Amino acid sequence: QVNHVEGRIVNEPSEFNQEEVETLARPCLNMLNRLTYEVTEIALDLPGINLEF
């Protein structure tokens, strides 16, 4: 996943506060959660497993 931060130069990941990190990571974590649910649902032939972040 690539995130573009407009109007700001970021040299180090530590320059982000916790809220910004969560906002930037949320789309990737949502995709991971969805894929995990779908794969475990198919593999186990049961309701899928939801990840909690």
Gaussian input, Z-matrix of N, CA and C with variables (Angstrom, degrees):
# hf/3-21g

backbone

0 1
 N
 C     1     B1
 C     2     B2     1     A1
 N     3     B3     2     A2     1     D1
 C     4     B4     3     A3     2     D2
 C     5     B5     4     A4     3     D3
 N     6     B6     5     A5     4     D4
 C     7     B7     6     A6     5     D5
 C     8     B8     7     A7     6     D6
 N     9     B9     8     A8     7     D7
 C    10    B10     9     A9     8     D8
 C    11    B11    10    A10     9     D9
 N    12    B12    11    A11    10    D10
 C    13    B13    12    A12    11    D11
 C    14    B14    13    A13    12    D12
 N    15    B15    14    A14    13    D13
 C    16    B16    15    A15    14    D14
 C    17    B17    16    A16    15    D15
 N    18    B18    17    A17    16    D16
 C    19    B19    18    A18    17    D17
 C    20    B20    19    A19    18    D18
 N    21    B21    20    A20    19    D19
 C    22    B22    21    A21    20    D20
 C    23    B23    22    A22    21    D21
 N    24    B24    23    A23    22    D22
 C    25    B25    24    A24    23    D23
 C    26    B26    25    A25    24    D24
 N    27    B27    26    A26    25    D25
 C    28    B28    27    A27    26    D26
 C    29    B29    28    A28    27    D27
 N    30    B30    29    A29    28    D28
 C    31    B31    30    A30    29    D29
 C    32    B32    31    A31    30    D30
 N    33    B33    32    A32    31    D31
 C    34    B34    33    A33    32    D32
 C    35    B35    34    A34    33    D33
 N    36    B36    35    A35    34    D34
 C    37    B37    36    A36    35    D35
 C    38    B38    37    A37    36    D36
 N    39    B39    38    A38    37    D37
 C    40    B40    39    A39    38    D38
 C    41    B41    40    A40    39    D39
 N    42    B42    41    A41    40    D40
 C    43    B43    42    A42    41    D41
 C    44    B44    43    A43    42    D42
 N    45    B45    44    A44    43    D43
 C    46    B46    45    A45    44    D44
 C    47    B47    46    A46    45    D45
 N    48    B48    47    A47    46    D46
 C    49    B49    48    A48    47    D47
 C    50    B50    49    A49    48    D48
 N    51    B51    50    A50    49    D49
 C    52    B52    51    A51    50    D50
 C    53    B53    52    A52    51    D51
 N    54    B54    53    A53    52    D52
 C    55    B55    54    A54    53    D53
 C    56    B56    55    A55    54    D54
 N    57    B57    56    A56    55    D55
 C    58    B58    57    A57    56    D56
 C    59    B59    58    A58    57    D57
 N    60    B60    59    A59    58    D58
 C    61    B61    60    A60    59    D59
 C    62    B62    61    A61    60    D60
 N    63    B63    62    A62    61    D61
 C    64    B64    63    A63    62    D62
 C    65    B65    64    A64    63    D63
 N    66    B66    65    A65    64    D64
 C    67    B67    66    A66    65    D65
 C    68    B68    67    A67    66    D66
 N    69    B69    68    A68    67    D67
 C    70    B70    69    A69    68    D68
 C    71    B71    70    A70    69    D69
 N    72    B72    71    A71    70    D70
 C    73    B73    72    A72    71    D71
 C    74    B74    73    A73    72    D72
 N    75    B75    74    A74    73    D73
 C    76    B76    75    A75    74    D74
 C    77    B77    76    A76    75    D75
 N    78    B78    77    A77    76    D76
 C    79    B79    78    A78    77    D77
 C    80    B80    79    A79    78    D78
 N    81    B81    80    A80    79    D79
 C    82    B82    81    A81    80    D80
 C    83    B83    82    A82    81    D81
 N    84    B84    83    A83    82    D82
 C    85    B85    84    A84    83    D83
 C    86    B86    85    A85    84    D84
 N    87    B87    86    A86    85    D85
 C    88    B88    87    A87    86    D86
 C    89    B89    88    A88    87    D87
 N    90    B90    89    A89    88    D88
 C    91    B91    90    A90    89    D89
 C    92    B92    91    A91    90    D90
 N    93    B93    92    A92    91    D91
 C    94    B94    93    A93    92    D92
 C    95    B95    94    A94    93    D93
 N    96    B96    95    A95    94    D94
 C    97    B97    96    A96    95    D95
 C    98    B98    97    A97    96    D96
 N    99    B99    98    A98    97    D97
 C   100   B100    99    A99    98    D98
 C   101   B101   100   A100    99    D99
 N   102   B102   101   A101   100   D100
 C   103   B103   102   A102   101   D101
 C   104   B104   103   A103   102   D102
 N   105   B105   104   A104   103   D103
 C   106   B106   105   A105   104   D104
 C   107   B107   106   A106   105   D105
 N   108   B108   107   A107   106   D106
 C   109   B109   108   A108   107   D107
 C   110   B110   109   A109   108   D108
 N   111   B111   110   A110   109   D109
 C   112   B112   111   A111   110   D110
 C   113   B113   112   A112   111   D111
 N   114   B114   113   A113   112   D112
 C   115   B115   114   A114   113   D113
 C   116   B116   115   A115   114   D114
 N   117   B117   116   A116   115   D115
 C   118   B118   117   A117   116   D116
 C   119   B119   118   A118   117   D117
 N   120   B120   119   A119   118   D118
 C   121   B121   120   A120   119   D119
 C   122   B122   121   A121   120   D120
 N   123   B123   122   A122   121   D121
 C   124   B124   123   A123   122   D122
 C   125   B125   124   A124   123   D123
 N   126   B126   125   A125   124   D124
 C   127   B127   126   A126   125   D125
 C   128   B128   127   A127   126   D126
 N   129   B129   128   A128   127   D127
 C   130   B130   129   A129   128   D128
 C   131   B131   130   A130   129   D129
 N   132   B132   131   A131   130   D130
 C   133   B133   132   A132   131   D131
 C   134   B134   133   A133   132   D132
 N   135   B135   134   A134   133   D133
 C   136   B136   135   A135   134   D134
 C   137   B137   136   A136   135   D135
 N   138   B138   137   A137   136   D136
 C   139   B139   138   A138   137   D137
 C   140   B140   139   A139   138   D138
 N   141   B141   140   A140   139   D139
 C   142   B142   141   A141   140   D140
 C   143   B143   142   A142   141   D141
 N   144   B144   143   A143   142   D142
 C   145   B145   144   A144   143   D143
 C   146   B146   145   A145   144   D144
 N   147   B147   146   A146   145   D145
 C   148   B148   147   A147   146   D146
 C   149   B149   148   A148   147   D147
 N   150   B150   149   A149   148   D148
 C   151   B151   150   A150   149   D149
 C   152   B152   151   A151   150   D150
 N   153   B153   152   A152   151   D151
 C   154   B154   153   A153   152   D152
 C   155   B155   154   A154   153   D153
 N   156   B156   155   A155   154   D154
 C   157   B157   156   A156   155   D155
 C   158   B158   157   A157   156   D156

   B1=1.4494
   B2=1.5178
   B3=1.3208
   B4=1.4557
   B5=1.5211
   B6=1.3057
   B7=1.4632
   B8=1.5196
   B9=1.3211
   B10=1.4551
   B11=1.5275
   B12=1.3194
   B13=1.4536
   B14=1.5212
   B15=1.3259
   B16=1.4612
   B17=1.5215
   B18=1.3150
   B19=1.4518
   B20=1.5110
   B21=1.3237
   B22=1.4600
   B23=1.5206
   B24=1.3153
   B25=1.4609
   B26=1.5277
   B27=1.3306
   B28=1.4676
   B29=1.5208
   B30=1.3176
   B31=1.4578
   B32=1.5209
   B33=1.3143
   B34=1.4661
   B35=1.5275
   B36=1.3281
   B37=1.4627
   B38=1.5297
   B39=1.3054
   B40=1.4679
   B41=1.5359
   B42=1.3232
   B43=1.4602
   B44=1.5375
   B45=1.3277
   B46=1.4597
   B47=1.5173
   B48=1.3347
   B49=1.4622
   B50=1.5340
   B51=1.3170
   B52=1.4616
   B53=1.5351
   B54=1.3063
   B55=1.4670
   B56=1.5329
   B57=1.3226
   B58=1.4691
   B59=1.5262
   B60=1.3093
   B61=1.4706
   B62=1.5249
   B63=1.3207
   B64=1.4641
   B65=1.5241
   B66=1.3243
   B67=1.4594
   B68=1.5250
   B69=1.3171
   B70=1.4649
   B71=1.5267
   B72=1.3133
   B73=1.4634
   B74=1.5285
   B75=1.3275
   B76=1.4703
   B77=1.5277
   B78=1.3480
   B79=1.4720
   B80=1.5299
   B81=1.3101
   B82=1.4651
   B83=1.5278
   B84=1.3200
   B85=1.4638
   B86=1.5249
   B87=1.3194
   B88=1.4684
   B89=1.5208
   B90=1.3247
   B91=1.4566
   B92=1.5316
   B93=1.3149
   B94=1.4600
   B95=1.5252
   B96=1.3151
   B97=1.4589
   B98=1.5296
   B99=1.3250
   B100=1.4677
   B101=1.5252
   B102=1.3358
   B103=1.4624
   B104=1.5290
   B105=1.3343
   B106=1.4651
   B107=1.5203
   B108=1.3145
   B109=1.4571
   B110=1.5308
   B111=1.3265
   B112=1.4616
   B113=1.5249
   B114=1.3319
   B115=1.4656
   B116=1.5246
   B117=1.3414
   B118=1.4721
   B119=1.5254
   B120=1.3192
   B121=1.4614
   B122=1.5257
   B123=1.3226
   B124=1.4644
   B125=1.5288
   B126=1.3212
   B127=1.4589
   B128=1.5275
   B129=1.3220
   B130=1.4623
   B131=1.5254
   B132=1.3250
   B133=1.4569
   B134=1.5341
   B135=1.3097
   B136=1.4623
   B137=1.5216
   B138=1.3337
   B139=1.4691
   B140=1.5272
   B141=1.3099
   B142=1.4637
   B143=1.5158
   B144=1.3161
   B145=1.4590
   B146=1.5271
   B147=1.3269
   B148=1.4630
   B149=1.5252
   B150=1.3159
   B151=1.4581
   B152=1.5164
   B153=1.3040
   B154=1.4663
   B155=1.5157
   B156=1.3335
   B157=1.4629
   B158=1.4975
   A1=108.61
   A2=114.89
   A3=120.87
   A4=108.18
   A5=116.09
   A6=121.53
   A7=108.31
   A8=115.51
   A9=120.85
   A10=108.20
   A11=116.01
   A12=121.93
   A13=106.71
   A14=115.64
   A15=120.18
   A16=111.08
   A17=115.41
   A18=121.20
   A19=114.17
   A20=117.35
   A21=120.71
   A22=109.12
   A23=116.20
   A24=120.97
   A25=107.36
   A26=115.36
   A27=120.93
   A28=107.99
   A29=116.18
   A30=120.92
   A31=112.69
   A32=116.69
   A33=121.61
   A34=109.64
   A35=118.41
   A36=120.29
   A37=113.11
   A38=117.08
   A39=120.49
   A40=112.39
   A41=117.64
   A42=121.17
   A43=112.18
   A44=118.27
   A45=122.02
   A46=109.97
   A47=115.95
   A48=118.43
   A49=108.31
   A50=117.22
   A51=122.03
   A52=112.23
   A53=117.39
   A54=120.67
   A55=110.78
   A56=117.08
   A57=120.81
   A58=110.83
   A59=117.25
   A60=121.04
   A61=110.00
   A62=116.63
   A63=120.63
   A64=111.35
   A65=117.62
   A66=121.66
   A67=111.10
   A68=117.18
   A69=120.78
   A70=111.97
   A71=117.96
   A72=121.71
   A73=113.12
   A74=117.55
   A75=121.32
   A76=113.83
   A77=122.00
   A78=120.07
   A79=112.76
   A80=117.18
   A81=120.81
   A82=110.68
   A83=117.09
   A84=120.74
   A85=111.56
   A86=117.55
   A87=120.43
   A88=111.26
   A89=116.80
   A90=121.00
   A91=110.51
   A92=117.19
   A93=121.53
   A94=110.73
   A95=117.14
   A96=121.37
   A97=110.92
   A98=116.70
   A99=120.93
   A100=111.63
   A101=116.83
   A102=120.40
   A103=111.62
   A104=116.80
   A105=120.47
   A106=110.42
   A107=116.87
   A108=121.13
   A109=110.18
   A110=116.73
   A111=120.62
   A112=112.21
   A113=117.67
   A114=120.59
   A115=111.11
   A116=117.54
   A117=119.15
   A118=110.87
   A119=118.08
   A120=120.80
   A121=110.43
   A122=116.83
   A123=121.34
   A124=110.47
   A125=117.15
   A126=121.32
   A127=112.64
   A128=117.51
   A129=121.33
   A130=113.14
   A131=117.38
   A132=122.88
   A133=110.87
   A134=114.64
   A135=124.36
   A136=107.51
   A137=117.26
   A138=117.47
   A139=110.31
   A140=116.53
   A141=121.39
   A142=113.40
   A143=114.41
   A144=122.29
   A145=108.74
   A146=116.46
   A147=121.64
   A148=109.45
   A149=116.33
   A150=121.24
   A151=108.71
   A152=117.29
   A153=122.06
   A154=108.22
   A155=116.74
   A156=121.47
   A157=109.63
   D1=137.25
   D2=177.37
   D3=-116.25
   D4=130.72
   D5=176.18
   D6=-116.93
   D7=129.67
   D8=177.08
   D9=-103.49
   D10=127.62
   D11=178.40
   D12=-107.01
   D13=108.64
   D14=-176.60
   D15=-85.44
   D16=141.57
   D17=176.03
   D18=76.23
   D19=18.91
   D20=-177.72
   D21=-154.77
   D22=135.39
   D23=175.45
   D24=-99.65
   D25=124.54
   D26=-178.47
   D27=-114.68
   D28=120.07
   D29=179.20
   D30=-98.88
   D31=-31.42
   D32=-176.78
   D33=-135.33
   D34=143.51
   D35=176.33
   D36=-58.73
   D37=-26.34
   D38=-178.50
   D39=-68.01
   D40=-9.71
   D41=178.69
   D42=-75.13
   D43=-11.09
   D44=178.68
   D45=-90.37
   D46=141.49
   D47=173.18
   D48=-85.90
   D49=173.14
   D50=-174.30
   D51=-60.44
   D52=-40.31
   D53=-179.75
   D54=-63.80
   D55=-41.12
   D56=178.93
   D57=-66.12
   D58=-40.37
   D59=178.26
   D60=-60.64
   D61=-46.50
   D62=-179.81
   D63=-63.21
   D64=-40.35
   D65=179.25
   D66=-65.00
   D67=-41.84
   D68=-179.42
   D69=-72.09
   D70=-33.66
   D71=-176.29
   D72=-83.80
   D73=-22.23
   D74=-172.47
   D75=-54.24
   D76=-47.22
   D77=-179.04
   D78=-59.79
   D79=-40.45
   D80=179.57
   D81=-67.10
   D82=-42.54
   D83=179.00
   D84=-66.47
   D85=-36.33
   D86=176.10
   D87=-63.23
   D88=-41.72
   D89=178.54
   D90=-65.30
   D91=-43.79
   D92=178.22
   D93=-60.54
   D94=-42.79
   D95=179.08
   D96=-62.83
   D97=-45.62
   D98=-179.78
   D99=-62.94
   D100=-45.60
   D101=-179.76
   D102=-64.98
   D103=-39.92
   D104=177.47
   D105=-61.72
   D106=-43.93
   D107=179.28
   D108=-60.34
   D109=-49.66
   D110=-176.74
   D111=-64.56
   D112=-43.41
   D113=-179.14
   D114=-66.07
   D115=-44.13
   D116=-179.50
   D117=-69.21
   D118=-31.61
   D119=177.14
   D120=-64.05
   D121=-43.12
   D122=179.75
   D123=-71.95
   D124=-46.71
   D125=-175.52
   D126=-65.69
   D127=-39.65
   D128=-175.34
   D129=-96.06
   D130=-9.21
   D131=-175.59
   D132=53.20
   D133=38.29
   D134=178.61
   D135=-138.53
   D136=171.47
   D137=173.41
   D138=-55.91
   D139=141.93
   D140=-176.07
   D141=-67.19
   D142=168.54
   D143=179.50
   D144=-96.20
   D145=129.51
   D146=176.03
   D147=-96.23
   D148=131.87
   D149=175.15
   D150=-86.79
   D151=147.25
   D152=177.76
   D153=-116.35
   D154=120.16
   D155=179.65
   D156=-109.07

